[in-house]
Amino acid sequence: MTTSAWLVKSEPSVYSWENLRHDKRTQWTGVRNFEARNNLRAMKKGDLVLYYHSGDGKEIVGIAKVVKEGHADPTAAEGDWCAVDLAPWKPLVRPVALAALKAEKSLVNLAVVRKPRISVVPILPAEFARILELAGNQS
């Protein structure tokens, strides 16, 4: 499977979509799950990334782009951990809540629904297009 879209999660109180828009670029660091790390390693420059507010938000709020592919995570004291650099691309017209994702039959296999603890997951092209429709964005 060739993936060109992803979903990353962050608590809005830790690093929100608004923080990313303000900063214009960030290193996506601190991932300490092997599956999520491998997903970071698979990201390519230019891939689109849905930005999901976990915790208090539980909604997709924006779209970022990968601007630097996987590199050593500078926050890791030890181990083989990875980071990517992200930049904001565009906000969603309206956020898409987790409840809306779960209610949508075409998104039943969405990784954020099936594997809620993984912070970086792939999004299939049809899933990405449907999420953009739910958000009121053109794909």
DSSP file (Angstrom, degrees, kcal/mol; ACC not computed):
  #  RESIDUE AA STRUCTURE BP1 BP2  ACC     N-H-->O    O-->H-N    N-H-->O    O-->H-N    TCO  KAPPA ALPHA  PHI   PSI    X-CA   Y-CA   Z-CA
    1    1 A M              0   0    0      0, 0.0     2,-0.7     0, 0.0   123,-0.0   0.000 360.0 360.0 360.0 127.8    0.0    0.0    0.0
    2    2 A T        -     0   0    0      2,-0.0     2,-0.5     0, 0.0     0, 0.0  -0.879 360.0-163.7 -96.3 117.8    1.3    3.4   -0.9
    3    3 A T        +     0   0    0     -2,-0.7   121,-0.1    39,-0.1     3,-0.1  -0.861  25.0 166.2-104.9 134.3    0.2    5.9    1.6
    4    4 A S        +     0   0    0     -2,-0.5    44,-2.1   119,-0.4     2,-0.4   0.281  65.9  60.6-124.4   6.9    0.3    9.6    0.9
    5    5 A A  E     +aB  48 123A   0    118,-0.5   118,-2.5    42,-0.2     2,-0.3  -0.987  58.8 173.6-136.2 148.1   -1.9   10.7    3.8
    6    6 A W  E     -aB  49 122A   0     42,-1.8    44,-3.4    -2,-0.4     2,-0.4  -0.848  23.3-134.2-140.7 170.7   -1.6   10.3    7.5
    7    7 A L  E     -aB  50 121A   0    114,-2.4   114,-2.5    -2,-0.3     2,-0.4  -0.996  18.4-171.2-132.9 130.9   -3.2   11.4   10.8
    8    8 A V  E     -aB  51 120A   0     42,-2.6    44,-2.8    -2,-0.4     2,-0.4  -0.922  10.9-145.7-118.6 149.2   -1.3   12.6   13.8
    9    9 A K  E     +a   52   0A   0    110,-1.9     2,-0.3    -2,-0.4    44,-0.2  -0.896  20.8 165.8-116.5 142.6   -2.8   13.3   17.2
   10   10 A S  E     -a   53   0A   0     42,-2.2    44,-1.6    -2,-0.4     7,-0.1  -0.972  40.2-113.6-150.3 140.4   -1.9   15.9   19.8
   11   11 A E    >>  -     0   0    0     -2,-0.3     4,-2.4    42,-0.2     3,-1.6  -0.575  28.4-134.4 -65.3 129.7   -3.6   17.1   22.9
   12   12 A P  T 34 S+     0   0    0      0, 0.0     4,-0.5     0, 0.0    -1,-0.2   0.806 106.1  57.3 -60.7 -26.5   -4.6   20.7   22.2
   13   13 A S  T 34 S+     0   0    0      2,-0.2     3,-0.1     1,-0.1    -2,-0.0   0.681 112.9  40.9 -76.0 -16.0   -3.2   21.7   25.6
   14   14 A V  T <4 S-     0   0    0     -3,-1.6     2,-0.2     1,-0.2    -1,-0.1   0.889 141.3 -16.2 -93.9 -55.2    0.2   20.3   24.6
   15   15 A Y  S  < S-     0   0    0     -4,-2.4    -2,-0.2     4,-0.0    -1,-0.2  -0.750  75.7-167.0-155.9 103.4    0.5   21.4   21.0
   16   16 A S     >  -     0   0    0     -4,-0.5     4,-2.0    -2,-0.2     5,-0.1  -0.334  38.1-106.4 -90.2 167.9   -2.6   22.6   19.1
   17   17 A W  H  > S+     0   0    0      1,-0.2     4,-2.5     2,-0.2     5,-0.2   0.877 123.8  56.6 -55.7 -39.6   -3.3   23.2   15.5
   18   18 A E  H  > S+     0   0    0      1,-0.2     4,-2.3     2,-0.2    -1,-0.2   0.878 103.7  52.8 -63.2 -37.9   -3.2   26.9   16.4
   19   19 A N  H  > S+     0   0    0      2,-0.2     4,-3.0     1,-0.2     5,-0.2   0.930 109.8  48.4 -60.6 -45.3    0.3   26.4   17.7
   20   20 A L  H  X S+     0   0    0     -4,-2.0     4,-2.1     1,-0.2    -2,-0.2   0.915 111.5  49.3 -63.0 -42.9    1.4   24.8   14.4
   21   21 A R  H  < S+     0   0    0     -4,-2.5    -1,-0.2     2,-0.2    -2,-0.2   0.904 114.2  46.1 -63.0 -40.4   -0.2   27.6   12.4
   22   22 A H  H  < S+     0   0    0     -4,-2.3    -2,-0.2     1,-0.2    -1,-0.2   0.924 117.0  42.8 -66.5 -45.2    1.6   30.2   14.6
   23   23 A D  H  < S-     0   0    0     -4,-3.0    -2,-0.2    -5,-0.2    -1,-0.2   0.738  92.0-149.4 -75.1 -23.5    5.0   28.4   14.5
   24   24 A K  S  < S+     0   0    0     -4,-2.1     2,-0.3    -5,-0.2    -3,-0.1   0.258  74.3  26.5  71.4 -11.4    4.6   27.7   10.7
   25   25 A R        +     0   0    0     62,-0.2     2,-0.3    -5,-0.2    62,-0.2  -0.911  65.2 178.1-172.0 146.4    6.7   24.5   11.2
   26   26 A T  E     -C   86   0A   0     60,-2.4    60,-2.9    -2,-0.3     2,-0.5  -0.994  32.3-115.9-151.5 155.3    7.5   22.0   13.9
   27   27 A Q  E     -C   85   0A   0     -2,-0.3     2,-1.2    58,-0.2    58,-0.3  -0.820  30.0-135.8 -86.0 129.5    9.4   18.8   14.5
   28   28 A W  E     +C   84   0A   0     56,-4.2    56,-0.8    -2,-0.5     3,-0.2  -0.749  47.6 156.6 -88.8  96.8    6.9   16.0   15.3
   29   29 A T        +     0   0    0     -2,-1.2     3,-0.1    54,-0.2    54,-0.1  -0.546  30.1  57.7-116.6 174.6    8.8   14.5   18.2
   30   30 A G        +     0   0    0      1,-0.3     2,-0.5    -2,-0.2    -1,-0.1   0.497  57.5 148.4  85.5   4.7    8.2   12.4   21.3
   31   31 A V        +     0   0    0     51,-0.4    -1,-0.3    -3,-0.2    51,-0.3  -0.623  15.2 172.3 -76.1 122.2    6.6    9.4   19.6
   32   32 A R        +     0   0    0     -2,-0.5     2,-0.4    -3,-0.1    -1,-0.1  -0.215  43.3  98.1-127.3  42.5    7.5    6.3   21.7
   33   33 A N     >  -     0   0    0      1,-0.1     4,-2.8     0, 0.0     5,-0.2  -0.999  66.9-139.6-128.2 132.2    5.4    3.6   20.1
   34   34 A F  H  > S+     0   0    0     -2,-0.4     4,-2.4     1,-0.2     5,-0.2   0.888 101.8  48.9 -64.0 -40.8    7.0    1.3   17.5
   35   35 A E  H  > S+     0   0    0      2,-0.2     4,-1.8     1,-0.2    -1,-0.2   0.936 114.6  45.3 -64.0 -45.2    4.0    1.2   15.1
   36   36 A A  H  > S+     0   0    0      2,-0.2     4,-2.2     1,-0.2    -2,-0.2   0.893 111.8  53.5 -64.7 -39.5    3.7    5.0   15.2
   37   37 A R  H  X S+     0   0    0     -4,-2.8     4,-2.2     1,-0.2    -2,-0.2   0.922 108.0  49.9 -59.9 -44.3    7.5    5.4   14.8
   38   38 A N  H  X S+     0   0    0     -4,-2.4     4,-1.2     1,-0.2    -1,-0.2   0.856 108.4  53.3 -64.8 -34.2    7.4    3.1   11.7
   39   39 A N  H  X S+     0   0    0     -4,-1.8     4,-0.8     2,-0.2     3,-0.3   0.903 107.3  51.4 -66.0 -40.8    4.6    5.3   10.3
   40   40 A L  H >< S+     0   0    0     -4,-2.2     3,-1.0     1,-0.2    30,-0.4   0.918 108.2  52.5 -59.5 -42.5    6.7    8.4   10.8
   41   41 A R  H 3< S+     0   0    0     -4,-2.2    -1,-0.2     1,-0.2    -2,-0.2   0.792 106.3  54.3 -63.9 -27.7    9.5    6.7    8.9
   42   42 A A  H 3< S+     0   0    0     -4,-1.2    -1,-0.2    -3,-0.3    -2,-0.2   0.617  84.2 108.3 -83.0 -12.9    7.2    5.9    6.0
   43   43 A M    <<  -     0   0    0     -3,-1.0    27,-0.5    -4,-0.8     2,-0.3  -0.382  55.6-155.1 -67.5 142.1    6.1    9.5    5.6
   44   44 A K    >   -     0   0    0     25,-0.1     3,-2.5    -2,-0.1    22,-0.3  -0.879  30.6 -87.7-117.4 151.0    7.4   11.3    2.5
   45   45 A K  T 3  S+     0   0    0     -2,-0.3    22,-0.2     1,-0.3     3,-0.1  -0.330 117.0  25.8 -54.6 130.5    8.0   15.0    1.9
   46   46 A G  T 3  S+     0   0    0     20,-3.0    -1,-0.3     1,-0.3    21,-0.1   0.197  86.0 138.4  96.3 -14.8    4.8   16.5    0.5
   47   47 A D    <   -     0   0    0     -3,-2.5    19,-2.3    19,-0.1    -1,-0.3  -0.325  54.4-120.5 -60.8 145.6    2.5   13.9    2.2
   48   48 A L  E     -aD   5  65A   0    -44,-2.1   -42,-1.8    17,-0.2     2,-0.4  -0.676  25.3-161.0 -90.3 145.9   -0.7   15.4    3.7
   49   49 A V  E     -aD   6  64A   0     15,-2.8    15,-3.4    -2,-0.3     2,-0.3  -0.979  12.8-139.9-133.9 118.3   -1.4   14.9    7.4
   50   50 A L  E     -aD   7  63A   0    -44,-3.4   -42,-2.6    -2,-0.4     2,-0.7  -0.625  21.3-139.3 -74.8 134.2   -4.7   15.3    9.1
   51   51 A Y  E     -aD   8  62A   0     11,-3.0    10,-2.9    -2,-0.3    11,-1.1  -0.870  20.7-168.1-102.9 114.7   -4.2   17.1   12.5
   52   52 A Y  E     -aD   9  60A   0    -44,-2.8   -42,-2.2    -2,-0.7     2,-0.8  -0.891  16.8-143.7-110.1 126.0   -6.4   15.5   15.2
   53   53 A H  E   > -aD  10  59A   0      6,-3.2     6,-1.5    -2,-0.5     5,-1.4  -0.806  26.6-168.5 -84.9 113.7   -6.9   17.1   18.6
   54   54 A S  T > 5 +     0   0    0    -44,-1.6     3,-1.5    -2,-0.8     2,-0.5  -0.284  54.1  22.3 -90.3-177.8   -7.1   14.2   21.1
   55   55 A G  T 3 5S+     0   0    0      1,-0.3   -44,-0.1     2,-0.2    -2,-0.1  -0.462 133.9  14.6  65.8-113.2   -8.2   14.4   24.7
   56   56 A D  T 3 5S+     0   0    0     -2,-0.5    -1,-0.3     1,-0.1    -2,-0.1   0.818 136.4  40.6 -66.0 -32.2  -10.4   17.4   25.1
   57   57 A G  T < 5 -     0   0    0     -3,-1.5    -3,-0.2     2,-0.1    41,-0.2   0.964  66.8-177.7 -83.4 -56.1  -11.0   18.0   21.4
   58   58 A K      < +     0   0    0     -5,-1.4    40,-2.7     1,-0.2    41,-0.3   0.928  50.6 103.5  50.0  52.8  -11.4   14.5   19.8
   59   59 A E  E    S-DE  53  97A   0     -6,-1.5    -6,-3.2    38,-0.3     2,-0.5  -0.988  76.2-113.2-157.9 151.0  -11.7   16.1   16.3
   60   60 A I  E     +DE  52  96A   0     36,-2.8    36,-2.0    -2,-0.3    -8,-0.3  -0.765  38.1 169.0 -84.0 128.3   -9.7   16.6   13.1
   61   61 A V  E     -     0   0A   0    -10,-2.9    31,-2.0    -2,-0.5     2,-0.3   0.599  49.9  -0.3-120.0 -16.7   -9.1   20.3   12.8
   62   62 A G  E     -DE  51  91A   0    -11,-1.1   -11,-3.0    29,-0.3     2,-0.4  -0.966  57.4-111.7-163.4 176.4   -6.6   20.9   10.0
   63   63 A I  E     -DE  50  90A   0     27,-2.6    26,-2.9    -2,-0.3    27,-2.1  -0.990  29.6-177.6-125.5 127.2   -4.3   19.6    7.3
   64   64 A A  E     -DE  49  88A   0    -15,-3.4   -15,-2.8    -2,-0.4     2,-0.4  -0.652  16.9-133.3-111.7 172.4   -0.5   19.8    7.5
   65   65 A K  E     -DE  48  87A   0     22,-2.8    22,-2.1   -17,-0.2     2,-0.6  -0.966  20.8-115.1-126.1 146.5    2.2   18.7    5.1
   66   66 A V  E     + E   0  86A   0    -19,-2.3   -20,-3.0    -2,-0.4    20,-0.2  -0.706  35.7 171.6 -75.9 121.9    5.4   16.7    5.7
   67   67 A V  E     +     0   0A   0     18,-2.7     2,-0.3    -2,-0.6    19,-0.2   0.530  68.9  29.0-110.7 -11.6    8.2   19.2    5.0
   68   68 A K  E    S- E   0  85A   0     17,-1.3    17,-2.2   -24,-0.1    -1,-0.3  -0.931  81.9-130.9-148.8 126.3   11.1   17.0    6.2
   69   69 A E  E     -     0   0A   0     -2,-0.3   -25,-0.1    15,-0.2   -28,-0.1  -0.065  54.1 -45.0 -70.8 174.9   11.2   13.2    6.1
   70   70 A G  E     +     0   0A   0    -27,-0.5     2,-0.3   -30,-0.4    14,-0.2  -0.022  66.0 158.4 -47.9 133.7   12.1   11.0    9.1
   71   71 A H  E     - E   0  83A   0     12,-2.2    12,-2.6    -3,-0.1    -1,-0.0  -0.919  51.3 -61.3-147.3 168.8   15.2   11.9   11.0
   72   72 A A  E     - E   0  82A   0     -2,-0.3    10,-0.2    10,-0.2     8,-0.1  -0.289  54.6-117.1 -58.4 134.6   16.5   11.1   14.5
   73   73 A D    >   -     0   0    0      8,-1.8     3,-1.6     1,-0.2     8,-0.2  -0.644  18.9-155.0 -75.4 114.9   14.2   12.4   17.2
   74   74 A P  T 3  S+     0   0    0      0, 0.0    -1,-0.2     0, 0.0    -2,-0.1   0.633  90.4  61.0 -68.7 -11.5   16.2   15.0   19.2
   75   75 A T  T 3  S+     0   0    0      2,-0.0     2,-0.6     3,-0.0     3,-0.1   0.521  80.5 101.2 -90.3  -5.2   14.1   14.5   22.3
   76   76 A A    <   -     0   0    0     -3,-1.6     3,-0.1     1,-0.2     5,-0.0  -0.707  52.3-167.6 -85.8 119.1   15.0   10.8   22.6
   77   77 A A  S    S-     0   0    0     -2,-0.6     2,-0.3     1,-0.2    -1,-0.2   0.813  76.6  -5.1 -72.2 -30.2   17.7   10.2   25.3
   78   78 A E  S    S+     0   0    0     -3,-0.1    -1,-0.2     0, 0.0     2,-0.1  -0.972  99.3  53.1-155.3 164.9   18.2    6.7   23.9
   79   79 A G  S    S-     0   0    0     -2,-0.3     2,-1.0     1,-0.1    -3,-0.1  -0.183  87.2 -68.1  93.9 172.0   16.7    4.3   21.4
   80   80 A D        +     0   0    0     -2,-0.1     2,-0.3    -8,-0.1    -1,-0.1  -0.648  68.6 158.5-102.7  73.5   16.0    4.5   17.7
   81   81 A W        -     0   0    0     -2,-1.0    -8,-1.8    -8,-0.2     2,-0.3  -0.684  25.2-145.5-104.6 155.6   13.2    7.0   17.6
   82   82 A C  E     - E   0  72A   0    -51,-0.3   -51,-0.4    -2,-0.3     2,-0.3  -0.826  12.5-173.7-122.8 152.3   12.1    9.1   14.6
   83   83 A A  E     - E   0  71A   0    -12,-2.6   -12,-2.2    -2,-0.3     2,-0.3  -0.950   5.6-161.7-135.7 157.8   10.7   12.6   14.0
   84   84 A V  E     -C   28   0A   0    -56,-0.8   -56,-4.2    -2,-0.3     2,-0.5  -0.909  23.1-117.8-129.7 163.0    9.4   14.4   10.9
   85   85 A D  E     -CE  27  68A   0    -17,-2.2   -18,-2.7    -2,-0.3   -17,-1.3  -0.897  30.7-168.7-104.1 134.3    8.9   18.1   10.3
   86   86 A L  E     -CE  26  66A   0    -60,-2.9   -60,-2.4    -2,-0.5   -20,-0.2  -0.895   9.1-169.1-120.2 149.2    5.4   19.3    9.6
   87   87 A A  E     - E   0  65A   0    -22,-2.1   -22,-2.8    -2,-0.3   -62,-0.2  -0.982  34.7-102.2-131.3 146.4    4.0   22.6    8.4
   88   88 A P  E     + E   0  64A   0      0, 0.0   -24,-0.3     0, 0.0   -71,-0.0  -0.419  35.3 176.7 -66.4 142.0    0.4   23.8    8.3
   89   89 A W  E     -     0   0A   0    -26,-2.9   -25,-0.2     1,-0.3   -41,-0.0   0.762  59.9 -31.9-109.3 -59.1   -1.3   23.5    5.0
   90   90 A K  E     - E   0  63A   0    -27,-2.1   -27,-2.6     0, 0.0    -1,-0.3  -0.965  54.7-114.4-161.5 150.0   -4.9   24.5    5.6
   91   91 A P  E     - E   0  62A   0      0, 0.0   -29,-0.3     0, 0.0     2,-0.2  -0.400  39.7-104.3 -76.1 159.8   -7.6   24.4    8.3
   92   92 A L  E     -     0   0A   0    -31,-2.0    44,-0.1     1,-0.1    40,-0.0  -0.589  22.9-124.9 -78.0 148.6  -10.7   22.4    7.8
   93   93 A V  E    S+     0   0A   0      1,-0.3    43,-0.2    -2,-0.2    -1,-0.1   0.927  99.1   1.9 -58.7 -44.2  -13.8   24.4    7.0
   94   94 A R  E    S-     0   0A   0     41,-1.2    -1,-0.3    -3,-0.0    43,-0.1  -0.993  90.7-104.0-141.7 141.1  -15.4   22.7   10.0
   95   95 A P  E     -     0   0A   0      0, 0.0     2,-0.6     0, 0.0   -34,-0.2  -0.215  26.7-134.8 -59.9 151.9  -13.8   20.2   12.4
   96   96 A V  E     - E   0  60A   0    -36,-2.0   -36,-2.8     4,-0.0    39,-0.1  -0.943  22.5-143.4-112.9 111.1  -14.7   16.5   12.1
   97   97 A A  E  >  - E   0  59A   0     -2,-0.6     4,-1.8   -38,-0.3     3,-0.5  -0.314  20.0-117.3 -74.4 153.5  -15.5   15.0   15.5
   98   98 A L  H  > S+     0   0    0    -40,-2.7     4,-2.6     1,-0.2     5,-0.2   0.876 116.5  58.7 -55.2 -39.9  -14.5   11.4   16.4
   99   99 A A  H  > S+     0   0    0    -41,-0.3     4,-1.6     1,-0.2    -1,-0.2   0.880 105.1  49.5 -59.6 -38.4  -18.2   10.7   16.8
  100  100 A A  H  > S+     0   0    0     -3,-0.5     4,-0.9     2,-0.2    -1,-0.2   0.870 110.0  51.0 -68.7 -36.8  -18.8   11.7   13.2
  101  101 A L  H >< S+     0   0    0     -4,-1.8     3,-0.6     1,-0.2     6,-0.2   0.922 111.4  47.5 -64.3 -43.6  -15.9    9.4   12.1
  102  102 A K  H 3< S+     0   0    0     -4,-2.6    -2,-0.2     1,-0.2    -1,-0.2   0.811 110.5  52.8 -67.4 -30.0  -17.4    6.5   14.0
  103  103 A A  H 3< S+     0   0    0     -4,-1.6     2,-0.7    -5,-0.2    -1,-0.2   0.653  88.9  91.4 -80.0 -16.0  -20.9    7.1   12.6
  104  104 A E    X<  -     0   0    0     -4,-0.9     3,-1.9    -3,-0.6     4,-0.0  -0.721  64.5-155.9 -88.1 113.5  -19.6    7.1    9.0
  105  105 A K  G >  S+     0   0    0     -2,-0.7     3,-1.4     1,-0.3     4,-0.2   0.832  92.1  59.2 -58.6 -34.5  -19.9    3.6    7.5
  106  106 A S  G 3  S+     0   0    0      1,-0.3    -1,-0.3     2,-0.1     3,-0.2   0.617 105.9  50.3 -71.9  -9.6  -17.2    4.2    4.9
  107  107 A L  G X  S+     0   0    0     -3,-1.9     3,-1.9    -6,-0.2    -1,-0.3   0.164  71.5 115.3-111.4  17.3  -14.7    5.0    7.7
  108  108 A V  T <  S+     0   0    0     -3,-1.4    -1,-0.1     1,-0.3    -2,-0.1   0.796  81.1  45.3 -59.8 -29.5  -15.3    1.9    9.8
  109  109 A N  T 3  S+     0   0    0     -3,-0.2    -1,-0.3    -4,-0.2    -2,-0.1   0.329  79.3 136.2 -96.8   7.5  -11.7    0.7    9.2
  110  110 A L    X>  -     0   0    0     -3,-1.9     4,-2.3     1,-0.1     3,-1.5  -0.334  57.6-134.3 -57.2 129.9  -10.1    4.1    9.9
  111  111 A A  H 3> S+     0   0    0     11,-0.5     4,-3.3     1,-0.3     7,-0.2   0.825 103.1  61.0 -60.4 -33.8   -7.1    3.5   12.1
  112  112 A V  H 34 S+     0   0    0      1,-0.2    -1,-0.3     2,-0.2    -2,-0.1   0.767 112.2  40.4 -66.9 -21.8   -8.0    6.4   14.5
  113  113 A V  H <4 S+     0   0    0     -3,-1.5    -2,-0.2    -6,-0.2    -1,-0.2   0.870 122.4  38.6 -87.5 -45.4  -11.2    4.5   15.3
  114  114 A R  H  < S+     0   0    0     -4,-2.3    -2,-0.2     1,-0.2    -3,-0.2   0.830 129.4  29.4 -76.2 -33.8   -9.8    0.9   15.4
  115  115 A K    ><  +     0   0    0     -4,-3.3     3,-1.7    -5,-0.2    -1,-0.2  -0.622  68.4 168.8-126.9  70.7   -6.5    1.8   17.1
  116  116 A P  T 3  S+     0   0    0      0, 0.0    -1,-0.1     0, 0.0    -4,-0.1   0.650  72.8  58.5 -65.1 -14.2   -7.3    4.9   19.3
  117  117 A R  T 3  S+     0   0    0      2,-0.0     2,-0.5     0, 0.0    -5,-0.1   0.591  81.8  94.9 -91.5  -9.2   -4.0    4.7   21.2
  118  118 A I    <   -     0   0    0     -3,-1.7     3,-0.1    -7,-0.2    -3,-0.1  -0.710  58.7-161.2 -85.8 128.0   -1.7    5.0   18.1
  119  119 A S  S    S+     0   0    0     -2,-0.5  -110,-1.9     1,-0.2     2,-0.4   0.583  76.5  42.1 -89.5 -10.7   -0.7    8.7   17.6
  120  120 A V  E    S+B    8   0A   0   -112,-0.2  -112,-0.2  -114,-0.0    -1,-0.2  -0.950  72.0 163.0-138.5 115.3    0.4    8.4   13.9
  121  121 A V  E     -B    7   0A   0   -114,-2.5  -114,-2.4    -2,-0.4     2,-0.1  -0.951  36.3-109.3-135.2 152.0   -1.6    6.4   11.5
  122  122 A P  E     -B    6   0A   0      0, 0.0   -11,-0.5     0, 0.0     2,-0.4  -0.461  24.5-151.9 -76.2 152.5   -2.0    6.0    7.7
  123  123 A I  E     -B    5   0A   0   -118,-2.5  -118,-0.5    -2,-0.1  -119,-0.4  -0.996  14.7-130.9-124.8 125.8   -5.1    7.3    6.0
  124  124 A L     >  -     0   0    0     -2,-0.4     4,-2.8     1,-0.1     5,-0.2  -0.398  26.6-111.3 -71.6 153.3   -6.3    5.6    2.7
  125  125 A P  H  > S+     0   0    0      0, 0.0     4,-2.5     0, 0.0     5,-0.2   0.882 118.4  49.2 -54.2 -42.5   -7.1    8.0   -0.2
  126  126 A A  H  > S+     0   0    0      2,-0.2     4,-2.1     1,-0.2     5,-0.1   0.883 112.3  48.9 -66.0 -37.0  -10.8    7.2   -0.1
  127  127 A E  H  > S+     0   0    0     -3,-0.2     4,-2.5     2,-0.2    -1,-0.2   0.927 110.9  50.0 -65.6 -44.8  -10.9    7.8    3.7
  128  128 A F  H  X S+     0   0    0     -4,-2.8     4,-2.2     1,-0.2    -2,-0.2   0.929 111.2  48.8 -59.1 -46.8   -9.0   11.1    3.3
  129  129 A A  H  X S+     0   0    0     -4,-2.5     4,-1.9    -5,-0.2    -1,-0.2   0.897 111.7  49.2 -61.9 -41.2  -11.5   12.3    0.6
  130  130 A R  H  X S+     0   0    0     -4,-2.1     4,-2.5     2,-0.2    -1,-0.2   0.900 109.2  51.7 -67.7 -39.6  -14.5   11.4    2.7
  131  131 A I  H  X S+     0   0    0     -4,-2.5     4,-1.8     1,-0.2    -1,-0.2   0.915 109.1  50.9 -62.5 -42.0  -13.1   13.2    5.8
  132  132 A L  H  X>S+     0   0    0     -4,-2.2     5,-2.5     2,-0.2     4,-0.7   0.885 109.3  51.2 -63.1 -37.5  -12.6   16.3    3.6
  133  133 A E  H ><5S+     0   0    0     -4,-1.9     3,-1.0     1,-0.2    -2,-0.2   0.935 109.4  49.6 -62.2 -45.9  -16.2   16.0    2.4
  134  134 A L  H 3<5S+     0   0    0     -4,-2.5    -1,-0.2     1,-0.3    -2,-0.2   0.834 111.8  49.9 -61.4 -31.8  -17.4   15.8    6.0
  135  135 A A  H 3<5S-     0   0    0     -4,-1.8   -41,-1.2    -5,-0.2    -1,-0.3   0.595 114.9-116.3 -82.4 -11.5  -15.3   18.9    6.8
  136  136 A G  T <<5S+     0   0    0     -3,-1.0     2,-0.3    -4,-0.7    -3,-0.2   0.616  72.0 132.7  83.6  12.4  -16.7   20.9    3.9
  137  137 A N      < -     0   0    0     -5,-2.5     2,-0.3    -6,-0.2    -1,-0.3  -0.685  59.6-121.2 -93.7 149.6  -13.3   21.0    2.2
  138  138 A Q              0   0    0     -2,-0.3    -5,-0.0     1,-0.1    -1,-0.0  -0.724 360.0 360.0 -83.5 141.0  -12.7   20.3   -1.5
  139  139 A S              0   0    0     -2,-0.3    -1,-0.1   -10,-0.1    -9,-0.0   0.484 360.0 360.0 -77.6 360.0  -10.2   17.5   -1.9
